Amino acid sequence: METPQSRAAIRGRGASWSPANRFEKLHVDLNDVDVVDVDLETEERPQRGTQYFRDETKSVITRNNSPDVGFETSLNPYRGCEHGCIYCYARPTHEYLGFSAGLDFESKIMVKTRAPELLRAELESQRWHPQTLVLSGVTDPYQPVERKLGITRGCLEVLARFRNPVAIITKNRLVTRDVDLLRDLAAYNGVAVNISVTSLDSNLQRVLEPRTSSPQARLDAIRHLRNAGIPTGVMVAPIIPGLTDHEVPRILDACAKAGAQFAAYTIVRLPWAVAPLFEHWLEEHFPERKEKVLGRIRDLRQSRLNNSQWHTRMTGEGIFAEQIASMFAISCRRNRMCARPKLSCASFQRSTTQLGLFG
């Protein structure tokens, strides 16, 4: 059986292998050259196309009680993400579906085709207490297939009809397609868009986040949204110490110049299978930096590659965490960036009036 160390990078994919699912006893990697019997010296490695599966979930609003994520409810139109960001903390969620956190996560996408319909029903219910809903919180709502399926747009149409506030996080310029709906929500202080920018280096972006929009396209998205009067900021996320941390001031300067009004950041997290995937990715693309990057992450995570402790898991701790926090704060002050805005539920409206028991 092939080992992770013997694998080669796959063009257009973040992961190059599928680590064993921690919930499954049997593991067969169909991308393993020993299984598919390919001679890498004479043949190209087999490419894995993206498959889409219908997700028949009965509800779409997800609730969490995490004290450090900043929101309580979110909506994820897709499970899995074709963007293929190698560091994505959501990769292990695919293991609950019987898939792997590696290639499966970015090539086997669950699609919630009924999401707009289900969202409408949940907002119409008297059980729904108006509050900011996050799109998506786990996987990107504007990954490539959204251009064809329009599920995220359908959800935004529902949110605009109800005037329910929404905060969007994305790495894809496709968000500008929905500027008409976002402008409607902005009229009621009901929307904030966060464009995630990890690096301004397009060469790094292509291997770190292979199917995301380019850094320049993300800056263009910020400019486009701001010109339309839509509150827009930047998520410098995740900051990878030893690889992208030095870019933080330049990222904030560029985003502010494009019109970004607010900013936030997180430090890279490597839960479960993400750690070996990320280690192997470093060996593939930046072997000379591997030990430095992993060493810095361990310095931030109490000598581990991941620490899920509340209140420090997003920012790390120790001297390097303090340096990053200080650098970020100074750059925000210089660019007059503020914290993310508080959205309003004051204009929320249901489309029908629920009658009482006696009419």
C-alpha positions in Angstrom: 0.0 0.0 0.0 1.3 3.4 -0.9 2.5 5.7 1.9 1.7 9.4 2.1 5.4 10.2 1.6 5.4 8.6 -1.9 2.5 10.6 -3.3 2.8 13.4 -5.8 0.7 16.6 -5.8 -2.4 16.5 -8.0 -3.0 19.6 -10.2 -6.1 21.4 -9.1 -6.4 19.5 -5.8 -5.3 20.5 -2.3 -5.0 16.9 -1.0 -3.1 14.2 -2.9 -4.4 11.3 -0.8 -7.2 10.0 1.3 -6.2 9.3 4.9 -8.2 6.5 6.7 -11.5 7.6 8.1 -11.3 7.4 11.9 -14.8 5.9 12.1 -14.2 3.1 9.6 -12.4 -0.1 10.2 -11.7 -0.8 6.5 -9.7 1.6 4.4 -9.1 1.3 0.6 -7.7 4.4 -1.2 -8.9 4.2 -4.8 -6.4 6.9 -5.6 -3.6 4.7 -4.5 -1.3 3.7 -7.4 -0.9 0.3 -5.9 -4.6 -0.2 -6.2 -5.2 1.3 -9.7 -2.0 -0.2 -11.0 -0.5 2.9 -12.7 3.2 3.2 -13.5 4.0 6.8 -12.6 7.2 6.7 -14.7 5.3 6.1 -17.9 1.7 7.2 -17.2 0.0 10.3 -15.8 -1.5 9.9 -12.4 -5.3 9.3 -12.7 -7.3 12.4 -12.1 -10.3 12.4 -9.8 -13.3 14.3 -11.1 -15.8 16.0 -8.8 -19.0 14.1 -8.0 -22.1 15.6 -6.6 -24.6 13.8 -4.3 -28.1 15.0 -3.3 -28.3 15.7 0.5 -31.9 15.0 1.7 -31.5 16.8 5.0 -34.8 17.8 6.6 -33.6 21.1 8.1 -30.8 23.5 7.0 -30.3 25.8 10.0 -27.4 24.6 12.1 -27.1 25.7 15.7 -23.9 25.8 17.9 -23.1 26.8 21.4 -19.4 27.3 20.9 -18.3 30.4 22.9 -15.7 31.6 20.5 -17.1 31.5 17.0 -19.2 34.7 17.2 -22.5 33.3 15.9 -25.2 30.8 17.0 -26.9 29.8 13.7 -25.5 29.1 10.2 -26.5 27.5 6.9 -24.3 25.4 4.7 -25.8 24.7 1.3 -22.9 22.3 0.6 -21.1 19.6 2.6 -17.5 19.2 1.3 -15.8 21.9 -0.7 -14.3 21.8 -4.1 -12.1 24.8 -3.3 -9.7 22.2 -1.8 -8.0 24.4 0.8 -5.4 22.0 2.3 -5.7 23.5 5.8 -9.5 23.5 6.0 -10.7 22.6 9.5 -14.0 21.3 8.1 -12.3 18.3 6.3 -12.9 15.9 9.2 -16.7 16.5 9.0 -16.7 14.4 5.8 -15.8 11.4 7.8 -19.2 11.4 9.4 -20.5 10.6 5.9 -18.2 7.7 5.4 -15.9 9.7 3.2 -12.3 10.7 3.8 -11.0 14.1 4.9 -8.6 14.1 2.0 -9.5 13.9 -1.7 -13.1 12.9 -0.9 -13.7 16.2 0.9 -13.0 18.2 -2.2 -14.2 15.8 -4.8 -17.4 14.3 -3.3 -19.8 17.2 -2.6 -23.1 16.8 -0.9 -25.7 19.3 -2.4 -28.7 20.5 -0.4 -30.9 21.2 -3.4 -34.0 21.9 -1.2 -32.1 24.4 1.1 -34.1 27.5 0.0 -37.4 25.7 0.5 -36.4 24.4 3.9 -35.0 27.8 5.0 -38.3 29.4 4.1 -40.2 27.0 6.2 -37.9 27.4 9.2 -38.1 31.2 9.0 -41.8 31.1 8.7 -42.1 29.1 11.9 -42.9 31.0 15.1 -40.1 29.0 16.7 -37.6 31.0 14.7 -36.3 34.0 16.7 -34.8 36.5 14.2 -31.0 36.5 14.4 -28.0 36.8 12.2 -27.5 33.7 10.1 -24.0 32.9 8.8 -23.4 31.6 5.2 -21.7 29.2 5.7 -19.5 28.8 8.7 -18.2 25.4 7.6 -17.8 25.1 3.8 -17.8 27.9 1.2 -21.3 28.9 0.0 -19.8 30.1 -3.3 -17.7 27.1 -4.4 -17.6 26.5 -8.2 -20.8 24.4 -8.5 -22.8 27.3 -7.1 -22.4 29.1 -10.4 -24.6 26.4 -12.0 -26.9 25.4 -9.1 -27.6 28.7 -7.5 -28.6 27.2 -4.1 -26.9 30.0 -2.2 -28.6 32.6 -4.3 -31.9 30.9 -3.6 -31.3 31.1 0.1 -30.4 34.8 -0.2 -33.7 35.4 -2.0 -35.5 33.9 1.0 -33.4 35.9 3.5 -34.1 39.1 1.6 -37.8 38.4 1.5 -37.9 37.9 5.3 -35.3 40.7 5.9 -33.4 38.3 8.1 -29.8 39.5 8.6 -27.0 37.3 7.1 -23.2 37.4 7.4 -21.3 35.8 4.4 -17.8 34.3 4.5 -16.3 33.3 1.1 -13.1 33.0 -0.9 -14.9 33.3 -4.2 -15.6 36.4 -6.4 -18.9 34.7 -7.4 -20.5 36.5 -4.4 -20.6 39.6 -6.6 -23.2 37.9 -8.8 -25.7 38.4 -6.0 -25.1 42.1 -5.5 -28.8 42.9 -6.2 -30.0 40.8 -3.2 -27.1 41.9 -1.0 -28.1 45.6 -1.7 -31.7 44.9 -0.7 -30.5 43.4 2.6 -28.1 46.3 3.1 -31.0 48.7 3.1 -32.1 47.2 6.4 -28.7 46.8 7.9 -29.1 43.1 7.2 -25.9 42.0 5.6 -22.1 41.9 6.0 -19.7 40.2 3.5 -16.4 38.8 4.7 -13.9 38.1 1.9 -11.3 35.6 3.1 -7.8 36.4 2.1 -4.9 34.1 3.1 -2.2 35.3 0.8 -1.5 37.9 -1.9 0.9 35.5 -3.6 -1.0 33.9 -6.5 1.6 31.1 -6.8 1.1 30.1 -3.1 -2.7 30.5 -3.5 -2.8 28.0 -6.4 -1.4 25.2 -4.3 -2.8 26.2 -0.9 -6.3 26.9 -2.1 -6.4 25.5 -5.6 -9.9 26.2 -6.8 -10.5 29.5 -5.1 -10.6 32.9 -6.7 -7.2 34.5 -7.2 -6.0 37.1 -4.7 -6.6 39.9 -7.2 -10.1 38.6 -7.9 -10.9 38.8 -4.2 -9.7 42.4 -4.0 -11.9 43.1 -7.0 -14.8 41.5 -5.2 -14.3 43.8 -2.2 -14.1 46.8 -4.5 -17.3 45.7 -6.4 -19.3 45.1 -3.2 -18.2 48.4 -1.6 -19.1 50.4 -4.8 -22.6 48.8 -4.4 -22.9 50.1 -0.9 -22.6 46.6 0.8 -20.7 46.4 4.1 -17.6 44.4 3.3 -14.6 43.3 5.3 -11.7 40.9 5.2 -11.1 37.6 7.1 -7.3 37.1 7.2 -7.8 33.4 7.7 -6.1 31.3 8.4 -2.8 32.9 9.2 -0.1 30.2 8.9 2.9 31.0 11.0 6.2 30.7 9.1 4.3 30.7 5.7 1.8 33.6 5.5 2.1 35.5 8.8 4.5 38.1 7.3 1.8 39.0 4.7 -0.7 40.2 7.3 0.1 44.0 7.0 0.2 43.9 3.2 -3.1 42.0 3.1 -4.8 44.5 5.3 -3.3 47.4 3.3 -4.5 46.0 0.0 -8.0 45.1 1.3 -8.4 48.6 2.9 -7.4 50.2 -0.4 -10.0 48.1 -2.1 -12.6 49.4 0.3 -12.7 46.8 3.2 -14.2 48.4 6.3 -13.6 45.8 9.0 -11.3 42.8 9.6 -10.8 39.7 11.7 -8.3 36.8 11.7 -7.8 33.2 12.8 -4.7 31.1 13.2 -4.5 27.8 11.3 -6.2 24.8 13.0 -5.2 21.2 12.2 -7.8 18.9 13.8 -7.7 15.1 13.3 -6.8 14.1 9.7 -6.0 17.7 8.7 -2.7 17.5 10.5 -1.1 14.7 8.4 -2.7 16.1 5.3 -1.1 19.5 6.0 2.3 17.9 6.9 2.4 16.0 3.6 1.4 19.1 1.7 4.3 21.0 3.2 6.6 18.2 2.2 5.3 18.3 -1.4 5.4 22.1 -1.9 7.6 23.7 0.8 10.0 21.0 2.2 12.5 23.7 3.2 10.0 25.4 5.4 8.2 22.4 6.8 10.0 22.2 10.1 9.8 25.9 10.7 6.1 26.0 10.0 5.2 23.0 12.1 7.5 24.3 14.9 5.7 27.6 15.0 2.3 25.9 15.0 3.4 23.8 18.0 4.6 27.0 19.7 1.1 28.4 19.3 -0.6 25.2 20.4 1.1 24.0 23.6 3.6 21.8 21.7 0.9 20.2 19.6 -0.3 20.7 16.0 -3.8 21.3 17.3 -5.4 22.5 20.5 -9.2 22.7 20.6 -9.3 24.6 23.9 -12.0 27.3 23.9 -11.0 30.9 23.5 -7.4 30.1 22.3 -8.1 27.7 19.4 -8.8 30.5 17.0 -5.8 32.7 18.0 -3.2 30.5 19.6 -1.2 31.5 22.7 2.3 32.4 23.6 4.8 34.9 22.2 4.1 34.3 18.5 0.4 34.6 19.1 1.0 37.9 20.8 3.2 39.1 18.0 0.5 38.2 15.4 -2.2 39.9 17.4 -0.2 43.0 17.8 0.8 43.2 14.1 -2.9 42.7 13.1 -4.2 45.4 15.5 -1.6 47.9 14.4 -2.3 47.3 10.7 -6.1 47.7 11.4 -5.6 51.0 13.2 -3.4 52.3 10.4 -6.1 51.4 7.9 -8.9 52.6 10.1 -10.5 49.2 10.1 -13.1 48.4 12.8 -14.6 45.3 14.2 -17.4 43.5 12.3 -20.7 45.5 12.3 -23.6 44.3 14.4 -26.5 43.6 12.1 -30.2 44.4 12.8 -33.2 42.2 13.1 -35.6 45.1 13.5 -37.0 44.8 9.9 -37.6 41.0 10.0 -41.0 40.1 8.6 -42.8 36.8 8.0 -44.6 36.4 4.7 -47.8 35.1 6.4 -49.6 35.7 9.7 -49.9 32.7 11.9 -53.4 32.4 13.3 -54.0 31.6 17.0 -56.0 28.6 18.1 -59.3 30.5 18.0 -58.5 32.6 14.9 
